[in-house]
Amino acid sequence: MSGAPAVDVEVRRVGIDDPLAEPLVRELTEEYVRRYGPEAHEEMTRYPADSWTAPHGLLLLLLEDGEPVAGGAYKRYDERTAEVKRMWTASAHRRRGLARRVLAELERAAAGAGYRRIFLTTGPRQPEARGLYLASGYTALFDVDADPLTIGPLPFEKHLF
């Protein structure tokens, strides 16, 4: 199914404890540990569950035939800024534009909630995420010509309106 365009994808807001969010949490945790080592496991439990709920946050999934294929979240960073976290696409569904769709849905929801800016960081060992954010109109808040491994977390921002 990889490479196929997304069809009939449902966007659903869920809580982090919803069973539908389990693949996001599990696979994203595995990916972080594989790329950054065992201490990366802590990232997935770093924020309280209510960080991802209204009125200040959101967790959404893209469902295809009722199964989660991609997702992401935002939480309040400050009164005018939402911070995107937990961007995920199931490994069997990558290269279909699903992450771009999740990002657009998060941006739309954050703007609707009154946020004027999105802030996010991605890890230096996630070149595909870096590429997604640059291609989606985000401004890198770091030297894009520097070796990412010498920078640490790579911060980005985008003004919504």
N, C-alpha and C positions, 0 to 999 in steps of 0.2 A: 504494500500500500504506500510505501515511501515514494515521494515525488508526485503523488496524486493530489489534485486540488481538493480543498476542503469543500464538502457539500453537506447541506442539511446539518450544520453545526449549531447546537443550542448553547446559548450563553446562560450560565446559571450561577447566581450568588450563593455561596455556601459558607458555613462555619468551618474552622480548621479541624473541628472534631467530627464533621460530617464524614460518613464512610466513603463518600465519593472523593474526598480530598486525600484519602490514604495513599493512592498511587503517587500523587504529587509529593507528599511528604516523604514517602519511602524512596522513590527514585531520585529525588533531588538530594536527599541525605546521602545516598550511595554515590551520587555524582560528586558532591562536595568532598566526601571522604577519599574517593579515588583521586581527585585532582589535588587536594590540599592536605590529606592525612587525617588521622583519627580525631584530632582536635576540632576539625570542621563539623563534627557531629553536633557540637554545642550550638552552632548557628541556627539550627532548626528549632531549638527550644528556647532561644534567647528572649523572645517577646511573649507577653501573655496573650492568651487566645483572643481576648477582647480587643487587641490591637487591630484585628482584621475585621471588625464589625462597625456598622453605622453607629453614630454619625461620622466618625473620624477615619474609618478604614473600610476595607472591602477585600474579600477573597472571591475570585470568580474562576470558574472552570469552563472550558469548551468541551461539550459532550457530543460525541458522534455515536449514534445508535445507543444512547444512554450511558456510554462509557467515557470517562475522562481521557482526553487526548492532549490537553494543554491547560495551563492556568497561570495565575499570577495574583498578586495582591498589592495593595498599598496601605500605608498607615500614616498617621499624622506625623509630620516632621516638625512643622511649626504652623502658626495660624493660617498661613497662606500657601504652604508647601506640603504636598503629599510625597512620601518616599515609596517608590516601587521596590518590592521585594518578592521573593518566591517565584520568579519567572521560571516556567517549566514547560517543556514539550516532551511527551512520551517518546522514548527512543525509537519506537517503531513508526512514529508519525512525523519525524523531523523532515525539514526541507520542503514543507508544504505551505509556508506562510502563516502557520498557526501562531507562532510567537508574535509576529507583527500584528495579527488580529487581537491577541490578548492585550498587547501594549496599547493599541488604539481603543479598545474597550475600557481599559483602566484610565486612560487619559480622558475619555468622554465622561466616565463616572466621576472622576476627581474634579473635573470642571463643573459638573452638575452639582457637586457637593460644595462648591465655592472655592476650591483651591485654584490658585493662579499659576502655580509652578509645580513641576515634577522634579524631584531629585532622586538619584539612585547611584549605587556603586555596583560594580561587578568585579570579580576577581581577575588578577593578572593572568590566570591560566584558563580564561574563557574567551578566546578570540572570537568565537561566533557571537557571543553576547555583545562584545565591543562593536563588532560589525553591525549588528542589529540596531544598536542605539545610534550609531553614527548615521546609518542609512535612514533612520526614522526621525531625523531632524534634531537630535540631541546635541548639545554642545559639550565637548570634552573639557573638563576642568583640570586637565593635566596635559603635559607635553606628549602629543600623540606620536612624536618621533622617537621618544625615549623607549628603552626596553621596558615593557610592562612589569617585568619581574623586579625591576629596581624601584618601582613606584609603590607597590602594594595595591590596596583597593583603588579601582579606577572610578573617580566620580564624574557624573554627567548631570546636566540640567536641561530642562525644556520649559519655556514659558508657554502657558496654555492660552492666554489672551491678555 
